[in-house]
Amino acid sequence: MKTGVLCIHGFTGGPYEVQPFVDFLHANTDWEFVVPTLPGHGETLSLEKLSAENWMMEAELALRQLQKEVDRVYIIGFSMGGVIALYLANRYKVDKLILLSAAAKYIYPTQLLQDIREIAKEAMSGKLEDNNLYKLYRAKLKATPIHATLEFMRLVRMVEPYYGQIKVPICLVQGKKDGIVPYTTAQFLFDQIGSEKKELIYSEVGKHHICYSDDSEDWYNKAFQFLMEEEVESIGSN
């Protein structure tokens, strides 16, 4: 059986957010990977006239195309991409889901304040321009219209009533130092989702961009084992 993997990035992000995990899986499998850039996203943001439906439809089209080419489909969704993955799994036949820092809830004030304190300290010592966190916040704040943020929030609300209808095997990965999504979100989703087979993996040091966490190799391997169980079961039944 041929396996395809659809990977969906987050709000204001791009394929780079999931690329390290994609590279890991690519090196260990012969699976086919599709990593679309959602409308208005990527290295340069252009989100002014776009809606939640635009982002959902782009992912939906990518999934439909992939389904024509493979026998089995897994979806990996990061942040907002995790919410879109749930939307797709409720509408289409999907074999497994991996949700990374899924944005079912967002903005964790405690960690965000800690990050901002770090920025403030460096500002006082004249190192602000060297702070990658500051550069990230500054660039995104400038390029993200309020309209787009409201559309992101609307997307989350649209999908939330259907969590209990999700039945496919699912693995959630969440960093405990996430400054955007409260790390308790993963447990909330775990409890709400209707799947019988589900796993929850925490990264003790992971921030929001979990694919770049210092302990990423640990959870890469656990998530890979979760996906490979399906492959082994399929081979054993043939």
VOGU-3710 file (C-alpha; in Angstrom, 3 decimals, decimal comma):
1> mktgvlcihg> 0,000/0,000/0,000  1,190/3,473/-0,858  1,167/6,021/1,951  0,777/9,778/1,568  1,209/12,453/4,212  -0,431/15,873/4,089  1,347/18,417/6,308  -0,435/21,669/7,175  1,406/24,653/8,670  0,081/27,244/11,106
11> ftggpyevqp> -1,440/30,729/11,041  0,998/33,337/9,633  3,515/30,528/9,073  4,619/28,356/6,184  5,976/24,897/5,331  9,185/25,674/7,256  7,227/25,171/10,501  6,828/21,431/9,848  9,849/20,854/7,592  12,200/19,331/10,212
21> fvdflhantd> 9,657/16,607/11,062  8,895/16,077/7,365  12,636/15,646/6,711  12,852/13,091/9,524  9,933/11,056/8,167  11,187/11,351/4,594  14,565/9,942/5,625  12,918/6,932/7,292  10,128/6,038/4,841  9,184/5,884/1,164
31> wefvvptlpg> 5,999/7,884/1,814  4,803/10,705/-0,395  4,669/14,141/1,269  2,565/17,157/0,348  3,217/20,419/2,214  1,041/23,169/0,713  1,433/26,860/1,492  -1,948/28,206/2,598  -3,183/31,344/0,768  -1,507/34,528/1,990
41> hgetlslekl> 1,088/32,585/3,991  4,738/31,681/3,501  7,887/33,779/3,779  5,942/36,932/2,826  2,492/37,370/4,352  -0,444/38,787/2,388  -3,516/38,087/4,506  -5,672/41,184/3,946  -8,568/39,747/1,918  -8,481/36,096/2,936
51> saenwmmeae> -10,905/34,068/5,027  -10,873/30,882/7,070  -12,614/29,183/4,142  -9,700/30,048/1,843  -7,256/28,230/4,120  -9,524/25,246/4,709  -10,260/24,859/0,991  -6,568/24,904/0,042  -5,876/22,067/2,488  -8,987/20,242/1,264
61> lalrqlqkev> -7,865/20,423/-2,369  -4,408/19,132/-1,426  -5,987/16,219/0,452  -8,293/15,297/-2,431  -5,380/15,265/-4,856  -3,253/13,159/-2,518  -6,086/10,663/-2,034  -6,095/10,025/-5,787  -2,421/9,050/-5,683  -2,115/6,893/-2,548
71> drvyiigfsm> -3,953/4,143/-0,657  -3,544/5,522/2,853  -3,407/9,133/4,078  -1,971/10,592/7,271  -2,352/14,272/8,154  0,148/16,224/10,238  -1,181/19,601/11,359  0,777/22,287/13,200  -1,013/24,965/15,274  -3,909/26,246/13,104
81> ggvialylan> -3,008/23,430/10,713  -3,938/21,004/13,497  -7,434/22,484/13,635  -7,730/22,230/9,848  -6,565/18,596/10,108  -9,479/17,888/12,459  -11,875/19,557/10,024  -10,597/17,344/7,191  -10,695/14,160/9,274  -14,352/14,822/10,014
91> rykvdklill> -15,183/15,130/6,303  -12,867/12,664/4,561  -11,393/9,217/5,055  -8,098/9,803/6,843  -6,106/6,993/8,438  -4,215/8,837/11,180  -3,677/12,339/12,531  -0,708/13,939/14,242  -1,470/17,318/15,794  1,505/19,493/16,744
101> saaakyiypt> 0,840/22,427/19,110  -2,766/22,342/17,877  -4,359/25,769/18,304  -7,701/24,685/19,724  -7,028/27,387/22,329  -4,473/30,135/21,916  -2,291/32,696/23,672  -0,892/31,393/26,918  -0,307/34,643/28,866  2,175/33,283/31,425
111> qllqdireia> 4,677/31,983/28,888  4,088/34,907/26,548  4,895/37,319/29,382  8,055/35,369/30,121  9,073/35,643/26,461  8,315/39,394/26,455  10,366/39,837/29,660  13,263/38,174/27,864  12,828/40,659/25,008  12,692/43,587/27,463
121> keamsgkled> 15,903/42,482/29,219  17,751/42,345/25,929  16,331/45,723/24,927  17,818/47,227/28,082  21,193/45,679/27,349  21,129/46,852/23,725  20,826/43,348/22,236  17,259/43,567/20,990  18,047/43,337/17,284  19,830/40,031/17,966
131> nnlyklyrak> 16,821/38,462/19,661  15,137/36,034/17,258  11,941/36,008/19,309  11,660/39,791/19,019  12,240/39,642/15,248  9,526/36,997/14,887  6,936/38,955/16,907  7,801/42,244/15,189  7,541/40,834/11,659  4,285/39,011/12,310
141> lkatpihatl> 2,603/41,887/14,140  3,395/44,236/11,264  2,177/41,834/8,581  -0,936/40,376/10,255  -4,142/42,397/9,831  -6,752/42,179/12,606  -9,194/40,767/10,051  -6,924/37,731/9,514  -6,595/37,101/13,248  -10,380/37,183/13,599
151> efmrlvrmve> -10,675/34,683/10,729  -8,219/32,367/12,495  -10,307/32,560/15,672  -13,487/31,944/13,658  -11,918/28,832/12,104  -11,212/27,418/15,567  -14,820/28,067/16,650  -16,174/26,459/13,466  -14,338/23,183/14,066  -14,717/22,897/17,857
161> pyygqikvpi> -18,291/21,441/17,881  -17,076/18,433/15,894  -14,199/17,202/18,109  -16,335/14,373/19,487  -17,059/13,103/15,970  -13,372/12,507/15,208  -12,796/8,746/15,353  -9,451/8,231/13,566  -6,312/7,287/15,548  -4,689/10,499/16,727
171> clvqgkkdgi> -1,413/11,561/18,322  -1,052/14,964/19,968  2,347/16,561/20,578  2,562/19,640/22,809  5,401/21,714/24,245  5,077/22,679/27,895  6,741/26,057/27,267  4,451/27,051/24,404  3,886/30,828/24,474  1,042/30,786/21,943
181> vpyttaqflf> -1,064/27,705/22,734  -1,565/26,789/26,424  0,027/23,389/26,948  -3,194/22,279/28,690  -4,883/22,503/25,253  -3,481/19,096/24,323  -5,199/17,428/27,285  -8,408/19,322/26,489  -8,333/17,996/22,917  -7,365/14,502/24,062
191> dqigsekkel> -10,441/14,412/26,300  -12,815/15,910/23,709  -11,842/13,878/20,648  -13,935/10,755/20,077  -11,107/8,488/18,874  -10,562/5,227/20,731  -6,883/5,124/19,810  -5,165/8,313/20,923  -1,793/9,296/22,345  -0,521/12,435/24,040
201> iysevgkhhi> 3,191/13,313/23,956  4,612/16,258/25,899  7,884/18,019/25,205  9,191/19,374/28,512  11,237/22,111/26,798  9,216/22,630/23,604  7,901/26,075/22,722  5,250/26,708/20,088  7,450/25,815/17,129  7,676/22,264/18,390
211> cysddsedwy> 9,490/20,903/15,323  12,477/22,992/16,427  12,458/21,960/20,103  15,725/20,811/21,696  14,149/17,420/22,436  12,529/17,056/19,021  14,309/13,779/18,218  12,568/12,166/21,203  9,061/12,987/20,103  9,891/12,487/16,405
221> nkafqflmee> 10,596/8,848/17,199  7,469/8,392/19,336  5,231/9,975/16,695  6,910/7,875/14,000  6,196/4,704/15,997  2,557/5,795/16,232  2,367/6,098/12,445  4,268/2,885/11,800  1,845/0,806/13,887  -0,690/1,270/11,101
231> evesigsn> 1,814/0,105/8,514  2,748/-2,991/10,521  -0,902/-3,881/11,187  -1,639/-3,547/7,471  1,289/-5,773/6,462  0,283/-8,359/9,083  -3,272/-8,561/7,767  -2,194/-9,199/4,160
//
